[in-house]
């Protein structure tokens, strides 16, 4: 049994948070994975995992080994991809992180369409609103809906979007339409805690001056979809990505207030780690997404 196979088994157990889940995910038996990890520990002469009947955790050495093992296995896979791309064309699996808001809107159709058009490439899509560590957690690519700031990654902008302040006609009738950004501090607002500035909304007034407005309200939630739902239930004013409330604005279910007050235009980005060689499968996906969003944006206008 080679060390690389044992390393892959160890990584699978860590990433799936246990032997049973890892066995189900990769189609190996729990006993076999346990055997591989035990052999790896024997080979290293160190305990990597703390195991009890109810708990699972990495030892300090296990955490260090995991980080480096992911890097080593990634490099080996990248080398194999490079050779395979040149001989056989684009194929393999891509591990992708994307926010739930991306999937809960219509935008996840981009990944579905890619999978349908590229049967030789498998997608392992993990939905999570937190910013994952691509290198440490072994992701090939992340879709991020944000104003990008992480210079340690390579990013390609797929599409722009703007944040809009919206409320139902009933909410506006009850509390009055805000005439300037600071008016929102006296009205109920729904706070999306995923936003970088949470309840400190950065807005600009009619003279173009930018300032933070502190808002409060009945609900704070880490989901733009739940933020939208709360706004539709007349609970207050909400700051939402335009692609989340596009249909609501078109139908009149919500109305935009203080148009033009959101100061920064964010974007939908494909983000991937710095590498000496970008696997062809990842390059193919990024190119496909760029074209898909170009067509999506054209259809929306």
C-alpha positions, -999 to 999 in steps of 0.1 A, spaced: 0 0 0 15 33 -11 17 65 11 -3 85 -14 -33 63 -11 -31 65 27 -28 103 25 -59 105 3 -78 83 28 -67 106 57 -77 137 38 -112 122 29 -118 114 66 -108 149 77 -129 167 51 -159 145 57 -155 148 95 -154 111 101 -148 76 88 -184 67 80 -192 99 61 -159 96 42 -166 59 33 -200 69 19 -186 98 0 -157 79 -18 -173 45 -20 -148 27 3 -156 7 34 -152 24 68 -129 -5 79 -106 0 49 -103 38 55 -96 31 92 -69 7 82 -53 32 58 -52 60 84 -38 36 110 -11 25 86 -3 61 78 1 69 115 23 39 120 44 50 91 48 84 105 51 73 141 26 99 152 -11 102 161 -30 122 136 -66 117 148 -82 116 182 -108 88 180 -135 79 205 -169 63 199 -185 98 199 -159 123 190 -135 129 162 -108 155 161 -73 163 146 -43 163 168 -20 193 165 4 173 144 -26 159 124 -37 195 116 -3 204 103 0 172 84 -34 177 68 -26 211 55 6 199 38 -9 167 26 -37 186 8 -10 207 -9 10 177 -19 -20 157 -33 -32 188 -51 2 192 -68 2 156 -78 -33 159 -92 -24 191 -110 6 173 -126 -17 145 -137 -42 169 -150 -15 187 -170 -4 154 -187 -40 142 -191 -51 175 -207 -24 173 -233 -32 137 -242 -69 131 -235 -86 165 -233 -104 180 -204 -118 156 -177 -119 149 -140 -136 164 -109 -138 200 -98 -144 208 -61 -163 241 -60 -175 263 -31 -204 286 -37 -227 307 -14 -262 295 -8 -276 327 -22 -260 318 -55 -277 284 -56 -310 297 -43 -312 323 -71 -313 312 -107 -275 316 -110 -267 280 -101 -281 271 -135 -247 281 -148 -230 251 -131 -259 228 -141 -255 238 -177 -217 233 -176 -222 198 -161 -246 189 -189 -223 203 -216 -192 185 -202 -200 149 -192 -163 141 -187 -161 166 -159 -177 160 -125 -186 188 -102 -185 185 -64 -204 216 -53 -204 226 -16 -228 254 -6 -217 276 23 -222 313 30 -188 315 47 -156 323 29 -138 290 26 -100 287 26 -95 273 -9 -60 260 -2 -65 245 32 -98 230 24 -88 216 -10 -111 236 -33 -103 240 -69 -126 270 -73 -149 293 -54 -178 315 -67 -179 346 -46 -206 373 -46 -188 403 -31 -166 433 -35 -134 413 -38 -105 420 -15 -85 388 -12 -53 395 -31 -39 360 -23 -62 345 -49 -66 348 -86 -100 361 -95 -120 365 -127 -150 388 -127 -180 370 -142 -207 396 -138 -214 428 -119 -243 434 -95 -255 462 -74 -270 463 -39 -305 478 -38 -325 491 -8 -360 477 -11 -393 475 8 -429 466 2 -454 493 -6 -470 485 27 -438 490 46 -432 524 29 -468 535 36 -464 526 73 -430 541 79 -426 566 51 -401 565 23 -366 576 34 -355 608 17 -318 605 26 -296 576 38 -296 586 75 -334 583 75 -329 546 75 -315 547 111 -350 556 123 -368 529 103 -369 491 108 -343 474 86 -334 437 80 -298 430 85 -280 403 64 -251 393 87 -233 378 57 -226 413 45 -191 426 52 -204 456 72 -235 439 86 -257 467 101 -234 495 90 -247 503 55 -223 523 34 -244 548 14 -240 580 -5 -263 610 -4 -275 632 -33 -242 652 -32 -222 620 -36 -209 620 0 -203 585 13 -210 576 49 -220 546 71 -255 545 84 -262 522 114 -295 504 110 -314 481 133 -345 460 130 -365 430 140 -344 404 122 -307 397 116 -301 366 95 -271 352 75 -290 348 42 -300 372 15 -329 349 6 -342 352 42 -336 389 41 -357 392 10 -385 370 26 -385 392 57 -389 423 35 -417 407 16 -434 401 50 -434 438 57 -408 436 85 -387 465 72 -363 478 46 -336 455 32 -303 458 14 -302 430 -12 -283 420 -43 -302 430 -74 -303 395 -87 -321 384 -55 -350 409 -58 -351 413 -96 -384 396 -101 -399 412 -70 -390 447 -84 -405 438 -118 -438 426 -102 -440 455 -78 -439 433 -47 -411 455 -35 -400 490 -45 -365 504 -45 -359 534 -22 -329 558 -23 -319 546 -58 -282 552 -65 -273 555 -28 -254 522 -27 -218 533 -31 -200 502 -43 -206 479 -73 -197 444 -63 -194 414 -86 -197 377 -90 -162 362 -92 -146 329 -100 -117 326 -75 -89 301 -75 -55 297 -58 -23 308 -73 -8 278 -92 20 272 -116 -4 254 -138 -42 259 -139 -58 226 -147 -76 226 -180 -109 214 -163 -109 245 -141 -99 268 -170 -128 253 -190 -153 260 -162 -142 296 -157 -143 303 -194 -178 287 -196 -190 307 -166 -177 340 -181 -197 334 -213 -228 321 -195 -229 353 -173 -224 375 -204 -254 359 -220 -273 360 -187 -266 397 -183 -277 404 -219 -309 386 -214 -317 405 -182 -313 439 -198 
